[in-house]
Amino acid sequence: MQNVVNAAEDQGGILCKTFAGEARIAVLMNSTHQHSRRQFLKSASVSAMAWMGAGKLFGAESDQPWLTDYGVCTSYKNFAMLKQHGYGYIEDSVGRLLKPDRPDSEVADDFAKIRNQNIRVHACNSFIPKTLKSVGSKANHEAVLKHADITFQRAKQIGIKGIVFGSSGSRSIPDGFDRKTAEAQFVALLKKMAPLAQAQGVEVWLEPLRKKETNFINTQLEGAAIIDQVGHPSLGMVCDFYHAACNGETPDEILKAGKHIRHCHIAEKEKRTAPGMKGDDFTPYLSALKKSGYRGTMSMECGWKNMEKQATEVREYLEKQATKA
């Protein structure tokens, strides 16, 4: 049934109408009464507040889920199966799908299948191989940027939105190397890399990793600090619940870094299993993420006993927690 609410004021001339959750405000000027500029601005201000209030009251801000889509970190070849279980995209890997170290001919068949079958590959991870150093005395930014540029060009061809920059082997600081120098190297690299991504309509998403995997950029706040130094719109961050839990990060840290988060990963803490296998409660992190204003995607980056049999159960488990957040 369509909800209709009419609220009129004789003084101020405000008419508020809400149809099916949509708030529409009209400021009506009384033809027989001349408002001063101050009175008009006051009426307009009241109208704006009424519009926002009506939107919240009738669900204009909550019609759509705040986690806009769910995906799985796996080969694009699993897309058709996962789509049947309610997933909207695949997150593949740079090395497996985009192959920036190989000629165009070696990706042509895969790219044709992705286009012809309308497969959505939203992101790719495993970006920079450990043989290409981003920091340290053996840092080779020229080679890293060449690798990155080919990656971005190929990502554009099949509609990939973001490239996840985890790459612990490439970015870890060598023993004995000055940390401030390494940070300056990394910031300089990202300042050159982000425009290459922007030129292809792609984004780079920096991923903080657990301390067991790298000694550089472990937390959301550390990642946010790097992004602030770079200051480029094509550089954002991945919030990975698994890494955050392993590092003992609090929901408050996710909240503080929220403006930089463009994408999310999730897995249970103990054995990196799919959500629901051990029963992990993600709602504190989810609540912080939602409160930060995040509206985006969530990839299952986890281990599976049987992906096809577990896929629906895992998605529904996470959806229930996201609804509670």
N, C-alpha and C positions, 0 to 999 in steps of 0.2 A: 504494500500500500504506500502510495506516495505521501511523504510528509510535507505539509504546507504550513508555514508559520508566517504570519504577517504581524509586524509590530510597527505601529506608526506613532510619531510624536507630533503634536500640534506645534510645539515650540522647537525649532531646529530643523523640522522638515525631514526626518530620516525615515526611510522606508526600507525595512529588511525583509527579504523573501528568501526562503530556503526551499528548494525543490530537490528531493532525493539526495540529500546530503550536499548539494551545491549551494554555496552562499552567494547571493547577488545583492549588492547594496546600491541603492540610488539615493543621491542627495537631491531633494526636491526644494526648489526655491519658491517660497510663497510670493506670488505675483503682486500681492497687495502690501507686502512688507519688505522694505529695503534693508537687507543685512549689511552691516559694515564688513570691511575686510577681515577684521578680527573675528567677528561672529561666524563668517563663512569658513575661515580656517579652523575654528573650533568645531564646527559641524562636520567638516571633512575629517578631522582627527577622530571624532567620535565614530564616524562611519567606518573608518579603517579598523578601529578596535572592534566594532561590532562584526565586521567581516571576518576577522581572525577568530573571534569567539564563536561565531556561528559555524565556521569551518571545523573547529575542534569538536563542537557540540554534536554536529551531525555527521562526523566521520570523514570529512573531506580530506584529512591528513592521514587517515588510517585505512583507506580502501585497499591499498596494495601492501603486500608483505614487505617489511623493511629489508629482509634478505631477498634480493630480487630474483636470484636463480642459484641452483645447486649444480655442481659439476664434479668430475672425478679426474684425478691425475692418472692418466692411462693413455694407451694408444688411441688414435682417432678411429681405429677399426672397431672399437667397442661402442661407438656412439649410438648406432641403431638399437643395440640391446639396452643401453642405459636410458635412451629416450623413452622406451616403453615403461621404464620404472620411474619416470617423472623427472629425469635430469635434463638440463637444457644445453649443456656444453661439455666439451672435453678440454682438459689442460694437458697437452702433450709435452714432449721435451724438445729442446732446440737441436740437440745432437741427433735424435732419432727422426724427427720430422723435417726440420729446416736445413740441416746438414750444411752449415755455412763453409765448411772446409772441403766440400765436394762440388763438382760442376752442376750447372742448372739441369742437365739431362737426368741427373740422379734423383731429382725431386719432382720431375714433371708428371710422372704417373700418379704419385700420391696426391699432388695438387689437383689433378684432373678429377680424381675420385671425390675429393673433398668438395669441389665445386659442383660436380654433377649430382652428387647425393645430398647436397645441402647440409653438409656436416658443419656444425659450429665448433670451431676451435677458438676458444676465447683467450687462451694464454698458452705460453710455453715456459718451462722452467729449465734448470740445468744449463745455464746460459754460457758461461765462460769455462773452458776446460782448465784443469790445474796446471797444464803446461804453459799457459799464457798468464803470466803474473801481472796482477794489477798494482801490487805494492812491493816494496823491498828493493834490494840492490839489483835484482834481475827483472824488475818491472819493465814491460815492453808495451807501452801504450799504443804505439803504432800498430802492432799486430792485434792487440785487443780491439782497437777501434775498427780495423778492417773486418775482423770477425763479426763485430757488432753491426756494422753497416750492412753486410750481406744478410745477416739475421733479420734486420728491420725491413729490408727490401722484400725478402721472401715472406715475412709475416704479413706485409701489406697485401701481397698477392692473394692470400686466402682469408683475409679479414680478421687476423689476430689483433686483439686490442692491446695486450700487455706482455712484456717479457720480464720474467721474474729473475732478479739478480740475487741469487743466493751464492752459489759458486764459492764454497768455502776454501777449496784448494787454491783458487786464484787470488782471493783477497786476504788470506791469513797472513799475519805479519811474521816474517822470519825471526827466529831466535836472535836476540841481540840487536835487532834493528830498531831505531828510534821510533816510538809510537806516533809522536807528533809529525814526524816526517812522512810516515806511512799515511796518516790521515790527510795531510796536504796533498800527497800523491793521488789518493783516491778521489778527493774532491775535484782536483784538476782533471782527472779522467772523466768523471761524471759531467763536468761542465762542457766537455767536448762531445760526450756520448749523447746527452739529452737532446741537443739540436739535431743530431743524426736521426734519432727516433722520431722527433717532431716532424721532420721533413717527409717521413713515410706515414704519418698519421698513427704512430704507435707510441706506447708509453713504456718506460722502464720502471719496474717496481722493485725497489730494494727490500731484501728480506733479512731481518735480524734472525740469527741462528743460535741454537743452543751452544753453550760453552765447550761441549765435547767435540763440536765440529769445527769451530773457528775461535780465534782469540780477538776478533775484530768485528764490531757491530753485533752485539748479542741481544740488546733490549730495544723495545719500542722507542724509548727516549733517546737512545744512542742513534738509532736510525733517523729519527726526526731531526736531531741536531745536524747530521750530515746533509739531509735534504734542505734544511734551512740555509746552510752554507752555500749549497749549489744554487738554490733559488730559481729553478726552472720548472715551468708548468708540466712538462712531459716526464718529470721524475716524481714518483710517489712511493708508497710503501705497502708491503704485504704484512698483514697481521696473522702470524701462524700460532694458533692456540697451543700446539704441541711444544714448540720451542719456548713459548712464553711460560708454560707450566714447568718445563724442565729447568728453566732459569729462575724460577720462583718469582716471576713478575706478578704484580698485583693488578686487579682490574683498573685501579686508579691510573696506572701507567698507560694502559690502553686508552683510557679516556683522555688523558693529556695529549697523547700523540694522535688522536683520532682524525684531526683535520688532514693528515698526510696519508691516511690509509685508503688505498684504491681497490684492494682485493684481499681475500682471506683464505687461509688453509686451516684444516682441522684434523686432528687424530687424538686418540686417547693417550694419556701420558705413559702408562707403565710399559706397554709393548708396541706403541704406535698403531694400535688396532683401530678399526673403523668405529665411529661413534655408536655407542650402545652395546658393544661387545663385552666391555667390562662395566658399563654403567656409569661412566664419568658424567659429572654434572658440569656442564659448560655455562650454565645460566649467569654466574657472576661476570664472566668475560663477555658473554653475549649482551648482557644488560649495559655494561660499560661501552661496548661498541655501538649499540643502538643509541645510547645517550649522547655519544660523541657526534651523532648526526650521520653515521655511516648508512648508506643505502647502496648495497652492491652484492657481489657474488661471493660464494663460499665453495671452495674445492675440497673434496675428500682426498687428502694426501696421506694415505694409510695402507696398512696391510689388510688383506682379505683372505678368508678361508675359501669362500666361493662368491665372487663378486655378483654374479647373476642372481644367485639365491638370496643374498643379503642386501642387495641394492635398495629395494623398497623399504625394508625394515630400517636400514640406516638413515635414509632420507626422512622418513616419518619420525624417527627418534629425535633427529636434530630439529625438524620443524616444530615439534611440540615444545622443545626448550626455547626456540627462538620466539614462539608465541608468548611464552611466559616472561620473557626478558623485558 
